């Protein structure tokens, strides 16, 4: 390989690593949002009592 090809290959590897890191971070944020939503909604519903129509 020439020096230019080596440089291009290193740049591609760096870009791939950055993309993988970004994707992992976005997945972490998505999991945290889903967990927060489930917890918040669960807490909201736990305090809710549905009035009975038949009583």
mmCIF file of the N, C-alpha and C atoms, coordinates in Angstrom:
data_MODEL
# 
_entry.id   MODEL 
# 
loop_
_atom_site.group_PDB 
_atom_site.id 
_atom_site.type_symbol 
_atom_site.label_atom_id 
_atom_site.label_alt_id 
_atom_site.label_comp_id 
_atom_site.label_asym_id 
_atom_site.label_entity_id 
_atom_site.label_seq_id 
_atom_site.pdbx_PDB_ins_code 
_atom_site.Cartn_x 
_atom_site.Cartn_y 
_atom_site.Cartn_z 
_atom_site.occupancy 
_atom_site.B_iso_or_equiv 
_atom_site.pdbx_formal_charge 
_atom_site.auth_seq_id 
_atom_site.auth_comp_id 
_atom_site.auth_asym_id 
_atom_site.auth_atom_id 
_atom_site.pdbx_PDB_model_num 
ATOM 1   N N  . UNK A 1 1  ? 0.834   -1.187 0.000  1.00 0.00 ? 1  UNK A N  1 
ATOM 2   C CA . UNK A 1 1  ? 0.000   0.000  0.000  1.00 0.00 ? 1  UNK A CA 1 
ATOM 3   C C  . UNK A 1 1  ? 0.876   1.248  0.000  1.00 0.00 ? 1  UNK A C  1 
ATOM 4   N N  . UNK A 1 2  ? 0.357   2.249  -0.602 1.00 0.00 ? 2  UNK A N  1 
ATOM 5   C CA . UNK A 1 2  ? 1.077   3.513  -0.599 1.00 0.00 ? 2  UNK A CA 1 
ATOM 6   C C  . UNK A 1 2  ? 0.733   4.260  0.683  1.00 0.00 ? 2  UNK A C  1 
ATOM 7   N N  . UNK A 1 3  ? 1.460   5.316  0.917  1.00 0.00 ? 3  UNK A N  1 
ATOM 8   C CA . UNK A 1 3  ? 1.212   6.128  2.115  1.00 0.00 ? 3  UNK A CA 1 
ATOM 9   C C  . UNK A 1 3  ? -0.190  6.729  2.090  1.00 0.00 ? 3  UNK A C  1 
ATOM 10  N N  . UNK A 1 4  ? -0.630  7.148  0.920  1.00 0.00 ? 4  UNK A N  1 
ATOM 11  C CA . UNK A 1 4  ? -1.965  7.739  0.801  1.00 0.00 ? 4  UNK A CA 1 
ATOM 12  C C  . UNK A 1 4  ? -3.041  6.685  1.083  1.00 0.00 ? 4  UNK A C  1 
ATOM 13  N N  . UNK A 1 5  ? -2.873  5.481  0.589  1.00 0.00 ? 5  UNK A N  1 
ATOM 14  C CA . UNK A 1 5  ? -3.837  4.413  0.848  1.00 0.00 ? 5  UNK A CA 1 
ATOM 15  C C  . UNK A 1 5  ? -3.891  4.073  2.330  1.00 0.00 ? 5  UNK A C  1 
ATOM 16  N N  . UNK A 1 6  ? -2.715  4.079  2.993  1.00 0.00 ? 6  UNK A N  1 
ATOM 17  C CA . UNK A 1 6  ? -2.676  3.836  4.433  1.00 0.00 ? 6  UNK A CA 1 
ATOM 18  C C  . UNK A 1 6  ? -3.456  4.906  5.192  1.00 0.00 ? 6  UNK A C  1 
ATOM 19  N N  . UNK A 1 7  ? -3.234  6.146  4.799  1.00 0.00 ? 7  UNK A N  1 
ATOM 20  C CA . UNK A 1 7  ? -3.921  7.261  5.462  1.00 0.00 ? 7  UNK A CA 1 
ATOM 21  C C  . UNK A 1 7  ? -5.428  7.144  5.284  1.00 0.00 ? 7  UNK A C  1 
ATOM 22  N N  . UNK A 1 8  ? -5.865  6.831  4.068  1.00 0.00 ? 8  UNK A N  1 
ATOM 23  C CA . UNK A 1 8  ? -7.293  6.684  3.784  1.00 0.00 ? 8  UNK A CA 1 
ATOM 24  C C  . UNK A 1 8  ? -7.872  5.530  4.596  1.00 0.00 ? 8  UNK A C  1 
ATOM 25  N N  . UNK A 1 9  ? -7.138  4.440  4.697  1.00 0.00 ? 9  UNK A N  1 
ATOM 26  C CA . UNK A 1 9  ? -7.605  3.285  5.467  1.00 0.00 ? 9  UNK A CA 1 
ATOM 27  C C  . UNK A 1 9  ? -7.732  3.645  6.940  1.00 0.00 ? 9  UNK A C  1 
ATOM 28  N N  . UNK A 1 10 ? -6.768  4.385  7.485  1.00 0.00 ? 10 UNK A N  1 
ATOM 29  C CA . UNK A 1 10 ? -6.840  4.806  8.891  1.00 0.00 ? 10 UNK A CA 1 
ATOM 30  C C  . UNK A 1 10 ? -8.025  5.739  9.115  1.00 0.00 ? 10 UNK A C  1 
ATOM 31  N N  . UNK A 1 11 ? -8.245  6.654  8.184  1.00 0.00 ? 11 UNK A N  1 
ATOM 32  C CA . UNK A 1 11 ? -9.379  7.577  8.311  1.00 0.00 ? 11 UNK A CA 1 
ATOM 33  C C  . UNK A 1 11 ? -10.701 6.815  8.284  1.00 0.00 ? 11 UNK A C  1 
ATOM 34  N N  . UNK A 1 12 ? -10.805 5.821  7.407  1.00 0.00 ? 12 UNK A N  1 
ATOM 35  C CA . UNK A 1 12 ? -12.030 5.016  7.339  1.00 0.00 ? 12 UNK A CA 1 
ATOM 36  C C  . UNK A 1 12 ? -12.256 4.262  8.648  1.00 0.00 ? 12 UNK A C  1 
ATOM 37  N N  . UNK A 1 13 ? -11.177 3.728  9.221  1.00 0.00 ? 13 UNK A N  1 
ATOM 38  C CA . UNK A 1 13 ? -11.288 3.017  10.499 1.00 0.00 ? 13 UNK A CA 1 
ATOM 39  C C  . UNK A 1 13 ? -11.739 3.962  11.604 1.00 0.00 ? 13 UNK A C  1 
ATOM 40  N N  . UNK A 1 14 ? -11.197 5.179  11.603 1.00 0.00 ? 14 UNK A N  1 
ATOM 41  C CA . UNK A 1 14 ? -11.576 6.162  12.610 1.00 0.00 ? 14 UNK A CA 1 
ATOM 42  C C  . UNK A 1 14 ? -13.054 6.540  12.461 1.00 0.00 ? 14 UNK A C  1 
ATOM 43  N N  . UNK A 1 15 ? -13.480 6.736  11.235 1.00 0.00 ? 15 UNK A N  1 
ATOM 44  C CA . UNK A 1 15 ? -14.887 7.084  10.985 1.00 0.00 ? 15 UNK A CA 1 
ATOM 45  C C  . UNK A 1 15 ? -15.795 5.939  11.432 1.00 0.00 ? 15 UNK A C  1 
ATOM 46  N N  . UNK A 1 16 ? -15.425 4.716  11.103 1.00 0.00 ? 16 UNK A N  1 
ATOM 47  C CA . UNK A 1 16 ? -16.225 3.558  11.511 1.00 0.00 ? 16 UNK A CA 1 
ATOM 48  C C  . UNK A 1 16 ? -16.306 3.471  13.031 1.00 0.00 ? 16 UNK A C  1 
ATOM 49  N N  . UNK A 1 17 ? -15.212 3.746  13.716 1.00 0.00 ? 17 UNK A N  1 
ATOM 50  C CA . UNK A 1 17 ? -15.205 3.710  15.184 1.00 0.00 ? 17 UNK A CA 1 
ATOM 51  C C  . UNK A 1 17 ? -16.097 4.809  15.751 1.00 0.00 ? 17 UNK A C  1 
ATOM 52  N N  . UNK A 1 18 ? -16.041 5.986  15.163 1.00 0.00 ? 18 UNK A N  1 
ATOM 53  C CA . UNK A 1 18 ? -16.889 7.094  15.640 1.00 0.00 ? 18 UNK A CA 1 
ATOM 54  C C  . UNK A 1 18 ? -18.369 6.792  15.407 1.00 0.00 ? 18 UNK A C  1 
ATOM 55  N N  . UNK A 1 19 ? -18.683 6.226  14.254 1.00 0.00 ? 19 UNK A N  1 
ATOM 56  C CA . UNK A 1 19 ? -20.074 5.872  13.957 1.00 0.00 ? 19 UNK A CA 1 
ATOM 57  C C  . UNK A 1 19 ? -20.568 4.820  14.945 1.00 0.00 ? 19 UNK A C  1 
ATOM 58  N N  . UNK A 1 20 ? -19.740 3.819  15.232 1.00 0.00 ? 20 UNK A N  1 
ATOM 59  C CA . UNK A 1 20 ? -20.124 2.773  16.180 1.00 0.00 ? 20 UNK A CA 1 
ATOM 60  C C  . UNK A 1 20 ? -20.339 3.360  17.571 1.00 0.00 ? 20 UNK A C  1 
ATOM 61  N N  . UNK A 1 21 ? -19.475 4.268  17.970 1.00 0.00 ? 21 UNK A N  1 
ATOM 62  C CA . UNK A 1 21 ? -19.613 4.914  19.274 1.00 0.00 ? 21 UNK A CA 1 
ATOM 63  C C  . UNK A 1 21 ? -20.896 5.742  19.336 1.00 0.00 ? 21 UNK A C  1 
ATOM 64  N N  . UNK A 1 22 ? -21.170 6.486  18.283 1.00 0.00 ? 22 UNK A N  1 
ATOM 65  C CA . UNK A 1 22 ? -22.384 7.299  18.229 1.00 0.00 ? 22 UNK A CA 1 
ATOM 66  C C  . UNK A 1 22 ? -23.627 6.417  18.302 1.00 0.00 ? 22 UNK A C  1 
ATOM 67  N N  . UNK A 1 23 ? -23.621 5.326  17.553 1.00 0.00 ? 23 UNK A N  1 
ATOM 68  C CA . UNK A 1 23 ? -24.759 4.415  17.550 1.00 0.00 ? 23 UNK A CA 1 
ATOM 69  C C  . UNK A 1 23 ? -24.975 3.827  18.941 1.00 0.00 ? 23 UNK A C  1 
ATOM 70  N N  . UNK A 1 24 ? -23.906 3.434  19.616 1.00 0.00 ? 24 UNK A N  1 
ATOM 71  C CA . UNK A 1 24 ? -24.018 2.876  20.960 1.00 0.00 ? 24 UNK A CA 1 
ATOM 72  C C  . UNK A 1 24 ? -24.588 3.914  21.928 1.00 0.00 ? 24 UNK A C  1 
ATOM 73  N N  . UNK A 1 25 ? -24.158 5.155  21.788 1.00 0.00 ? 25 UNK A N  1 
ATOM 74  C CA . UNK A 1 25 ? -24.664 6.220  22.651 1.00 0.00 ? 25 UNK A CA 1 
ATOM 75  C C  . UNK A 1 25 ? -26.150 6.455  22.406 1.00 0.00 ? 25 UNK A C  1 
ATOM 76  N N  . UNK A 1 26 ? -26.551 6.459  21.150 1.00 0.00 ? 26 UNK A N  1 
ATOM 77  C CA . UNK A 1 26 ? -27.963 6.665  20.826 1.00 0.00 ? 26 UNK A CA 1 
ATOM 78  C C  . UNK A 1 26 ? -28.816 5.518  21.364 1.00 0.00 ? 26 UNK A C  1 
ATOM 79  N N  . UNK A 1 27 ? -28.321 4.288  21.289 1.00 0.00 ? 27 UNK A N  1 
ATOM 80  C CA . UNK A 1 27 ? -29.056 3.147  21.824 1.00 0.00 ? 27 UNK A CA 1 
ATOM 81  C C  . UNK A 1 27 ? -29.178 3.246  23.342 1.00 0.00 ? 27 UNK A C  1 
ATOM 82  N N  . UNK A 1 28 ? -28.125 3.710  23.994 1.00 0.00 ? 28 UNK A N  1 
ATOM 83  C CA . UNK A 1 28 ? -28.161 3.902  25.448 1.00 0.00 ? 28 UNK A CA 1 
ATOM 84  C C  . UNK A 1 28 ? -29.224 4.937  25.810 1.00 0.00 ? 28 UNK A C  1 
ATOM 85  N N  . UNK A 1 29 ? -29.249 6.054  25.084 1.00 0.00 ? 29 UNK A N  1 
ATOM 86  C CA . UNK A 1 29 ? -30.249 7.091  25.338 1.00 0.00 ? 29 UNK A CA 1 
ATOM 87  C C  . UNK A 1 29 ? -31.663 6.554  25.119 1.00 0.00 ? 29 UNK A C  1 
ATOM 88  N N  . UNK A 1 30 ? -31.859 5.758  24.090 1.00 0.00 ? 30 UNK A N  1 
ATOM 89  C CA . UNK A 1 30 ? -33.181 5.188  23.811 1.00 0.00 ? 30 UNK A CA 1 
ATOM 90  C C  . UNK A 1 30 ? -33.612 4.275  24.954 1.00 0.00 ? 30 UNK A C  1 
ATOM 91  N N  . UNK A 1 31 ? -32.696 3.427  25.444 1.00 0.00 ? 31 UNK A N  1 
ATOM 92  C CA . UNK A 1 31 ? -33.024 2.549  26.574 1.00 0.00 ? 31 UNK A CA 1 
ATOM 93  C C  . UNK A 1 31 ? -33.385 3.365  27.808 1.00 0.00 ? 31 UNK A C  1 
ATOM 94  N N  . UNK A 1 32 ? -32.615 4.433  28.071 1.00 0.00 ? 32 UNK A N  1 
ATOM 95  C CA . UNK A 1 32 ? -32.892 5.276  29.235 1.00 0.00 ? 32 UNK A CA 1 
ATOM 96  C C  . UNK A 1 32 ? -34.239 5.976  29.110 1.00 0.00 ? 32 UNK A C  1 
ATOM 97  N N  . UNK A 1 33 ? -34.574 6.448  27.906 1.00 0.00 ? 33 UNK A N  1 
ATOM 98  C CA . UNK A 1 33 ? -35.882 7.097  27.695 1.00 0.00 ? 33 UNK A CA 1 
ATOM 99  C C  . UNK A 1 33 ? -37.013 6.112  27.928 1.00 0.00 ? 33 UNK A C  1 
ATOM 100 N N  . UNK A 1 34 ? -36.871 4.896  27.383 1.00 0.00 ? 34 UNK A N  1 
ATOM 101 C CA . UNK A 1 34 ? -37.912 3.887  27.559 1.00 0.00 ? 34 UNK A CA 1 
ATOM 102 C C  . UNK A 1 34 ? -38.075 3.514  29.025 1.00 0.00 ? 34 UNK A C  1 
ATOM 103 N N  . UNK A 1 35 ? -36.967 3.387  29.738 1.00 0.00 ? 35 UNK A N  1 
ATOM 104 C CA . UNK A 1 35 ? -37.026 3.060  31.166 1.00 0.00 ? 35 UNK A CA 1 
ATOM 105 C C  . UNK A 1 35 ? -37.697 4.187  31.950 1.00 0.00 ? 35 UNK A C  1 
ATOM 106 N N  . UNK A 1 36 ? -37.343 5.418  31.639 1.00 0.00 ? 36 UNK A N  1 
ATOM 107 C CA . UNK A 1 36 ? -37.944 6.576  32.308 1.00 0.00 ? 36 UNK A CA 1 
ATOM 108 C C  . UNK A 1 36 ? -39.449 6.619  32.032 1.00 0.00 ? 36 UNK A C  1 
ATOM 109 N N  . UNK A 1 37 ? -39.819 6.422  30.791 1.00 0.00 ? 37 UNK A N  1 
ATOM 110 C CA . UNK A 1 37 ? -41.234 6.437  30.421 1.00 0.00 ? 37 UNK A CA 1 
ATOM 111 C C  . UNK A 1 37 ? -42.002 5.360  31.175 1.00 0.00 ? 37 UNK A C  1 
ATOM 112 N N  . UNK A 1 38 ? -41.463 4.138  31.178 1.00 0.00 ? 38 UNK A N  1 
ATOM 113 C CA . UNK A 1 38 ? -42.146 3.030  31.846 1.00 0.00 ? 38 UNK A CA 1 
ATOM 114 C C  . UNK A 1 38 ? -42.276 3.305  33.343 1.00 0.00 ? 38 UNK A C  1 
ATOM 115 N N  . UNK A 1 39 ? -41.235 3.824  33.954 1.00 0.00 ? 39 UNK A N  1 
ATOM 116 C CA . UNK A 1 39 ? -41.269 4.118  35.386 1.00 0.00 ? 39 UNK A CA 1 
ATOM 117 C C  . UNK A 1 39 ? -42.270 5.228  35.681 1.00 0.00 ? 39 UNK A C  1 
ATOM 118 N N  . UNK A 1 40 ? -42.210 6.293  34.909 1.00 0.00 ? 40 UNK A N  1 
ATOM 119 C CA . UNK A 1 40 ? -43.090 7.435  35.138 1.00 0.00 ? 40 UNK A CA 1 
ATOM 120 C C  . UNK A 1 40 ? -44.549 7.044  34.921 1.00 0.00 ? 40 UNK A C  1 
ATOM 121 N N  . UNK A 1 41 ? -44.817 6.339  33.839 1.00 0.00 ? 41 UNK A N  1 
ATOM 122 C CA . UNK A 1 41 ? -46.186 5.922  33.564 1.00 0.00 ? 41 UNK A CA 1 
ATOM 123 C C  . UNK A 1 41 ? -46.665 4.925  34.617 1.00 0.00 ? 41 UNK A C  1 
ATOM 124 N N  . UNK A 1 42 ? -45.793 4.033  35.026 1.00 0.00 ? 42 UNK A N  1 
ATOM 125 C CA . UNK A 1 42 ? -46.152 3.075  36.069 1.00 0.00 ? 42 UNK A CA 1 
ATOM 126 C C  . UNK A 1 42 ? -46.506 3.769  37.366 1.00 0.00 ? 42 UNK A C  1 
ATOM 127 N N  . UNK A 1 43 ? -45.730 4.777  37.733 1.00 0.00 ? 43 UNK A N  1 
ATOM 128 C CA . UNK A 1 43 ? -46.030 5.526  38.957 1.00 0.00 ? 43 UNK A CA 1 
ATOM 129 C C  . UNK A 1 43 ? -47.343 6.286  38.827 1.00 0.00 ? 43 UNK A C  1 
ATOM 130 N N  . UNK A 1 44 ? -47.608 6.832  37.664 1.00 0.00 ? 44 UNK A N  1 
ATOM 131 C CA . UNK A 1 44 ? -48.849 7.573  37.464 1.00 0.00 ? 44 UNK A CA 1 
ATOM 132 C C  . UNK A 1 44 ? -50.052 6.641  37.570 1.00 0.00 ? 44 UNK A C  1 
ATOM 133 N N  . UNK A 1 45 ? -49.969 5.465  36.960 1.00 0.00 ? 45 UNK A N  1 
ATOM 134 C CA . UNK A 1 45 ? -51.083 4.532  36.990 1.00 0.00 ? 45 UNK A CA 1 
ATOM 135 C C  . UNK A 1 45 ? -51.264 3.895  38.367 1.00 0.00 ? 45 UNK A C  1 
ATOM 136 N N  . UNK A 1 46 ? -50.198 3.772  39.139 1.00 0.00 ? 46 UNK A N  1 
ATOM 137 C CA . UNK A 1 46 ? -50.321 3.128  40.446 1.00 0.00 ? 46 UNK A CA 1 
ATOM 138 C C  . UNK A 1 46 ? -51.166 3.967  41.398 1.00 0.00 ? 46 UNK A C  1 
ATOM 139 N N  . UNK A 1 47 ? -51.233 5.264  41.192 1.00 0.00 ? 47 UNK A N  1 
ATOM 140 C CA . UNK A 1 47 ? -52.032 6.129  42.049 1.00 0.00 ? 47 UNK A CA 1 
ATOM 141 C C  . UNK A 1 47 ? -53.435 6.346  41.523 1.00 0.00 ? 47 UNK A C  1 
ATOM 142 N N  . UNK A 1 48 ? -53.760 5.758  40.424 1.00 0.00 ? 48 UNK A N  1 
ATOM 143 C CA . UNK A 1 48 ? -55.058 5.955  39.778 1.00 0.00 ? 48 UNK A CA 1 
ATOM 144 C C  . UNK A 1 48 ? -56.003 4.816  40.137 1.00 0.00 ? 48 UNK A C  1 
ATOM 145 N N  . UNK A 1 49 ? -57.171 5.161  40.592 1.00 0.00 ? 49 UNK A N  1 
ATOM 146 C CA . UNK A 1 49 ? -58.186 4.135  40.855 1.00 0.00 ? 49 UNK A CA 1 
ATOM 147 C C  . UNK A 1 49 ? -59.370 4.433  39.943 1.00 0.00 ? 49 UNK A C  1 
ATOM 148 N N  . UNK A 1 50 ? -59.770 3.433  39.224 1.00 0.00 ? 50 UNK A N  1 
ATOM 149 C CA . UNK A 1 50 ? -60.870 3.576  38.289 1.00 0.00 ? 50 UNK A CA 1 
ATOM 150 C C  . UNK A 1 50 ? -62.192 3.457  39.065 1.00 0.00 ? 50 UNK A C  1 
ATOM 151 N N  . UNK A 1 51 ? -63.086 4.405  38.934 1.00 0.00 ? 51 UNK A N  1 
ATOM 152 C CA . UNK A 1 51 ? -64.377 4.303  39.631 1.00 0.00 ? 51 UNK A CA 1 
ATOM 153 C C  . UNK A 1 51 ? -65.199 3.153  39.025 1.00 0.00 ? 51 UNK A C  1 
ATOM 154 N N  . UNK A 1 52 ? -65.830 2.430  39.893 1.00 0.00 ? 52 UNK A N  1 
ATOM 155 C CA . UNK A 1 52 ? -66.634 1.315  39.437 1.00 0.00 ? 52 UNK A CA 1 
ATOM 156 C C  . UNK A 1 52 ? -68.028 1.811  39.051 1.00 0.00 ? 52 UNK A C  1 
ATOM 157 N N  . UNK A 1 53 ? -68.466 1.440  37.885 1.00 0.00 ? 53 UNK A N  1 
ATOM 158 C CA . UNK A 1 53 ? -69.772 1.849  37.386 1.00 0.00 ? 53 UNK A CA 1 
ATOM 159 C C  . UNK A 1 53 ? -70.876 1.071  38.082 1.00 0.00 ? 53 UNK A C  1 
ATOM 160 N N  . UNK A 1 54 ? -70.584 -0.161 38.482 1.00 0.00 ? 54 UNK A N  1 
ATOM 161 C CA . UNK A 1 54 ? -71.604 -1.061 39.007 1.00 0.00 ? 54 UNK A CA 1 
ATOM 162 C C  . UNK A 1 54 ? -71.804 -0.935 40.508 1.00 0.00 ? 54 UNK A C  1 
ATOM 163 N N  . UNK A 1 55 ? -71.019 -0.160 41.181 1.00 0.00 ? 55 UNK A N  1 
ATOM 164 C CA . UNK A 1 55 ? -71.192 -0.065 42.639 1.00 0.00 ? 55 UNK A CA 1 
ATOM 165 C C  . UNK A 1 55 ? -72.019 1.088  43.035 1.00 0.00 ? 55 UNK A C  1 
# 
